[in-house]
Amino acid sequence: MNKTDNSFVNSEIKHQIAGHLLVECLVKQGVKHVFGVPGESFLAVLDGFHAYANQIEFVICRQEGGAAFMAEATGKLTQRPGVCMVTRGPGATNASIGVHAAFQDSTPMVLFVGDVGSDFRNREAFQELDYSSFFGPSTGGMSKRVERVDDPERIPEYVARAFATAMNGRPGPVVVVLPEDMLTKMVQARPIPRVEAVQAWSDPGALRTLREMLLASKRPFVIAGGGGWTAQAAQALERFSENWKLPVGNAFRFQDTFDNFHPNYAGDVGIGLNPKLAKRIKESDLIIAIGPRLGEMTTQGYTLIKAPIAEQKLVHFHSSPEELNRVYKADLAIVSSMNAAARSLEVLTAPVEVPWEEWTRSANEDFLANQVPPPPAHGSLIDMPSVIDSVNRLLPKDAVLTNGAGNFASWVHRYHRHHGISKGHKTQLAPTVGSMGYGVPAGIAANITTGRIAFTIAGDGDFLMNGQELATAVQHGAKSIIVLLNNGMYGTIRMHQEREYPRNESGSKLVNPDFVAFAKAFGYAGIRVNRTEEFEPALKAALARDCGTLIEIILDPEIITTRASLSQIREAAIKSKT
């Protein structure tokens, strides 16, 4: 017997340590990148990454929250679970922010947690934590499933089940706990073949009912979004819209689900909603929601579509039966994956003429009118609509746009137009969970996993929550372009402060570092922009560079949203309170 790297071959049975088997199982599932921070609890797995280095890469991150966001972003891009690996206790709790994002965003993800040895369990050993209580769905937690692997021979079973659970039904995160001593045992088990998502098809009888509801409608409206969309599904959705001449809006931060350049596109249904679009949805007599949960942001606090019983007729397609009728009592609830739903709808026979053609045409006209910015604010040196116009013209169509949470995101949400998943690429990575710090690691992960241009817009507060991941980008040869809007405050909080407690600023002002120097210290190029005309040359230079670039824009604090200045918000609040 020849023993090499903790493995040997005896007849036709391969023996290896469990940590190596785990990595081999990930390779079998098609995983190319695992994002994480190393820990002593899974040294055997790290050794496995060394053994399989030509097939899979462990992307070394600087904080587990950033690593988990990278895994979540990869899940969004690939529709297969993004994988994150962290150590016990603090590592797992740091990573929980990405798990929570994956849960609320319906993103397939698997988090592996190296744990204390089984001989130390339940003694509150060093960094020990009850992961079922912390992450588990039974406690109203943030994952679909939590499992501990105690028998190393069953690693292939647990890995395959984690991937299947993460993808099937409503996609989401799964947590797998790995005791340290289990990972060092010798095993004979072999990986299970690659798991694919199961397609749930729409009920034919329900589709006939939907057709009858459409024929009886005068003002129908489609809201598309949620997880599970592929290019084929998005193309089928377009054909359904074209056949029936239906207006389509994209749910909050799923703005690439339906082509924004399509003549039937009505706009995004999220924060900063076009007032005309809000009015249209309220006046609709039939809402067809394909994929979204219809959460708080998409429904404007459950006012566009009133919960629990909508004023409009409601047809709700979702991949999870548990989600249907959970918040809204739909007139017609259909369990279906997005591929199956869209392909079923595209063959739904449409009449030659429908009474809502003008309704659809005017919905698109309202969207296009909302794309026309107001005149630049008097005295402001930066005109943000012009900045986003440069982004629209210069970025390639397949560029991935990422952002975290904050008022800064409203500029791309309103003025950037996505060509959509139907053109072959997902182009938006943004947290519907509303988590700050997402955009920087998501952009880095997008470039690592796809090689495409990654463009991130961030605020000053948002950026510093995961700015350290620039080190990850440089170490792994990734290139992202980050536009950082620096207005010296937590803008969203300040905006709400001015609405509720006008003139009483407290806890929202920021004293910032030199962001240009910060970026350069990591190996990024750093540029500061003070005037609108300086931005486009800076973006062109960033696109031409081999390394990543941070472009800091010094933004007047008054320029707070796409629809109102800080002073206007304050004055309106004072007037309403007097």
Buried (B, 14 or more C-beta within 10 A) or exposed (E): EEEEEBBBEEEEEBBBBBBBBBBBBBBBBEBBBBBBBBBEBBBBBBBBBEBBEEBBBBBBBBBBBBBBBBBBBBBBBBBBBBBBBBBBBBBBBBBBBBBBBBBBBBBBBBBBBBBBBEEBBEEEBEBBBEBBEBBBBEEEBBBBBBBBBBEBBBBBBBBBBBBBBBBBBBBBBBBBBBBBBBBBBBBEBEBBEEBEBEBBBBBEEBBEBBBEBBEEBEBBBBBBBBBBBBBBBBBBBBBBBBBBBBBBBBBBBBBBBBBBEBBBBBBBBBBBBBEBBBEBBBEBBBBBBBBBBBBBBBBBEBEBBEBEEBEBBBBBBBBBBEBBEBBBBBBBBBBBBBBBBBBBBBEBEBEEEBEBEEBBBBBBEBBEEBBEBEEBBEEBBBBBBBBBBBBEEBBEEBBBBBBBBBBBBBBBBBBBBBBBBBBBBBBBBBBBBBBBBBBBBBBBBBBBBBEBBBBBBBBBBBBBBBBBBBBBBBBBEBBBBBBBBBBBBBBBBBBEBBBEEBEEEEEBEBEBEEBBEBBBEBEBBBBBBEEBEBBBEBBEEBBEEEBBBBBBBBBBBBBBBBBBBBEBBBBBBEEEEE
